[in-house]
């Protein structure tokens, strides 16, 4: 996945072109143990998180407005709530500016939410510049996402995989062995939601889909409008989930929780059952990871 170029993180963000970097003021810039972190702000108060010097965006947040998910893929990721409308425990691997955990904290206020990020400076920046606040229901953990999943801890209803560095998903967070560990942390009716790029530009996309097919009993794919992002949802149970059922649950959530975007429409327009799709790539395994790196070597995550 190292061949995916940094510019691809901007796919699907054409609607933000009017707020080019030159028109945003720099609030923070520092080299962390893993990457160069930058925080900028536009005239409308949106704040942008970038890694390295490429200008690629990692998060966009309007502090104080947790329901306002700016990036399209974050909106589509919330289809997870159509699978589990009332989750008790949620895990998010990859913090960024904290847009998704802050949204979930608002929409499902009784849920316990754990967020894991490898970079302590990212956690600090999310708190200081993006309005991310921990409390008795929302906790941030600094550490490798795979180690966190593999440790002894209670199971989750929803697990979101949203881990990126400047270039790609860390390889050790994409293998069959890792996804098996994630599945083992699911409650019986739980769901795993993953943000990936399609092909093109992600030449590993077919392999990633095949790996998810092997890891989960059912696999669904959702298109992200105006983007090469795809949202994968894996579940470990046999009972079929109809697209109309998911759409109805999403619509109910919109009304009950004041979700300000058309989540039910995103389900209706984007859903594909990929469970039985003919595999077109190899299954990604730990044995194929680059050497001398190991599966426990810290990697940049979002």
N, C-alpha and C positions, 0 to 999 in steps of 0.2 A: 504494500500500500504506500510505500515511500515514493512511488512514481506519481502520485496525485499531487498536482502543483498547488502552491499556496493561493494562487488567484482563484481557484475553484471554490474557495470558501465564500466567495462573493456571488456565486450563482444564485439567482432568484432574488437578488436584492436590488434589482434595477429601479424599483420604486423609491429607493433611498438615494438615488443619484443626485437629487437636488440638494442633498446635504453632504456634498463631497467634503473630504477631509480638510480642504483649504478653507471651508466656511465654518469649521468647528474649532472651538478653542480647546487647547490642551489643558486638562486638569491634573494629569498625573502621567509620569513616564519613568519606568525603573526596570532594570534588569533583575529578574527573579532567579532563583536557582535553576529554572527550566526554560525561560524565554524572556523576551522583552515585553513588558506589559504596558499598554497605553490606555488612557481613559480620556475621551474627548466629549464635548457637549455641543449640540446645535442650538440654534436660536429659539427653538420650540421647547427646549428643556430635555430632549432625549439624550441619553448618555450611551456612549459606544465603547465597548471593550475590544481591544485588539491585542494580538500576540505577534511578536517579532516586528520587523521593520517593513513588512510588505503592505500594511494597510488593510489586511484581511480582517473582517469583523467576526468576533466570537459571540457577542451579545449586544442587544439594544434594549434599553430599559428607560421608561419614564418614571423616575423615583416618585413614590407616593401614589402610584396608580397600578396596583398589582394585577388588575384584571386586563390591562392593556398589553397584550402580547403582540409585539411589533413584528417579529420575524415570522413569516408564514409557516415554517416548519414547526415552531413552538405551538401554534394554534392547532395544527393537524395532530401533533403529539397528544393533545388532550382527548383524542378518541379513546385513549386508555380508560377514561372515566365512563365511556359507554359500555365497556366490558365489565368494569367494577364501579358501579355508580356510588357506592358508599364504602370506600376503602378504609380500613382501620390502620394499616401500616403501609408506608410508601418509601421506596428507596430510589434516589436519583444519583447516578454516577456521572459527575461532571457538573460543576457549579456555574462557571462563567460569572455573569453579572447577577445571577440568582432569579432570572425571570420566571422560570418554571416552578421552582419551589415556592416563590412568593405568590404566584397565581394559585397553586394548589392549597396553600395555607389559607387563602381567602375563600376558595370554593368549597373545600372539604375541611372545615375548621376543627373537626373532632379527630382528624387523622394524625397519627404520629409520622413525621417525615424526617428521614435521615438523608443528608446530602454528603457526598464524598468527593474530594478533589485532592490531587497529589501535591498541588502547589500552595504552600501557606500564604504566599503573597496574593494569590487570586482570592482566597477567602478574606483576607484583610481588605482588599480593594472592593470586593462586593459589599462588605459591611460599610466602608467609609464613603463610597461614591454611588452606590446603586440602591441604597435603602434596604439591604438585606439584614434582617434582624432575627436572631435566634430567640426562642422562648421554650416553654415546657413541651410544646408540640413539634417544634422545628429545630433540628440540630445539624451543625456542620462538622464534618470530620476530615482532618487532614491525613491523607494516606492513599495508597494505591488501591484503586477500585476492586481489582481482582482479589487482593489480600482481604479486603473488607468482606467481600462476598463469601470467600472460602472460610472465614472465621466462624466460630460457633456463635449463633445469634438467632433470635426468633425469625420466622418466615414473614414474607411480605405479600400484600394483596396486589400491589403494582410495583414494578421495577422499570425505571426509565434509564436507558443507556444512551447518554448524550456526551460522550467523551471524545474530544478532539484536541490535537495539537495544531500547530500551524499547517501541517501537511495532510494528516489523515487520522483515522481511528488507530489508536495504539494496537499493534498486532496481537498482543496477548489478551486483548479484550474483544477479539473477533473469532477465536478458535472454538472448535466443537467442545473441547474440554472446559473452557470458560463458560460457554452457554449451558453446559450440563450442570455446572455449579450454580448458575443463575436459576435454572429450572428447579433445582433442589431447594432453593430458597423461596419458592412460590407456595402460597396456600393453594388448596385444591382447585379453587375457581379463580385463581390469580392470572395476571397477564404481564408479559414483558413487552415493552415498547422501545424500539430502537430507531435512531435517526441515522440513515446512510445515504450515500449518493448513488444514483442509478448509472447505467452505462449508456452513452458516455456521460461524464468523463471518467467514472470510476471503473477501471478495467477489472477490478476484483468483485464487482457487483454480483455477477452470476455465482461466483464461489461463495460469497456471503449469503445469498439467498439459499443456496443448496445447504450450507452449514446450518442455517436456521431451520430448514425443512427437516434435517436429521435430528436437530436438537428438540423440536417441539412437535406435539401431536397435530396441531393445526397452525397454519401460518397465513396471515392476511397482510396484504400490502395496500398502502394508501398513497395516492399521488398528492404531492404538494403543489398547489397552483403556482405557475410562473417560476418553477424551480426544478432543478435536477435532484433535489432531495426526495427520498422516499421514506415513509414511516412503516416499519415492519412491526407486526404484533404477533407474538407467539403465545400459545396457551398449551397446557399440558393435559387437557381433558378431551373426551371424545364427542360430547354433545355439540352439535353444530350450532353456530351462532349466525343467524340470518342478518344480512345487511339492513333489512327493514327494522329488525329489533334494535340494532345498534343506533340507527337513525332516530327511532322513537325515544330511546333513552337519552340521546344527545339533546333532542328537542326539549325533553322534560327538564334536563339540567339547565339549559339556557333560561327557561322560564323561572325555575326555582332559585337559581343562584345568580341571575343577572349577568350571564356570560355575554359580552358585547360583540361577539362575532358568530357567524353562522356555522356552528360546529356540526349540526345535523346535515347541513348542506355539504360540508366537507366530507362527511361519511358517505352520503348519497353519491356524490360525484367521484370520490376517490377510491372506493372499496374494490379490491380484487381478492378472491380466494386463491392463494398461491400454494396451498397444501399439496396439491397433486401436479403442480407445474413440472414439466419435463426438465430435469436438472441440466444445466449448461455449463457448470463449473465444478471444480474439485471441492471436496470438503476441506476446510482450513483446519489444520491440526497444530498442536504444540510442537510436534516434531519438525515442522516446517519453519518454525520461527528462526530469524537470523541468529547466527552465532557471532560472538560469544554471549550475546544478550540472553537472559533467561526469562521465564514467564513471570518472575517476581521482580525483575528490574524495573524501577520506577520509569514511567513514560509520561510525557506531557498529556494531560487530560483537560477536558473542558469543564 
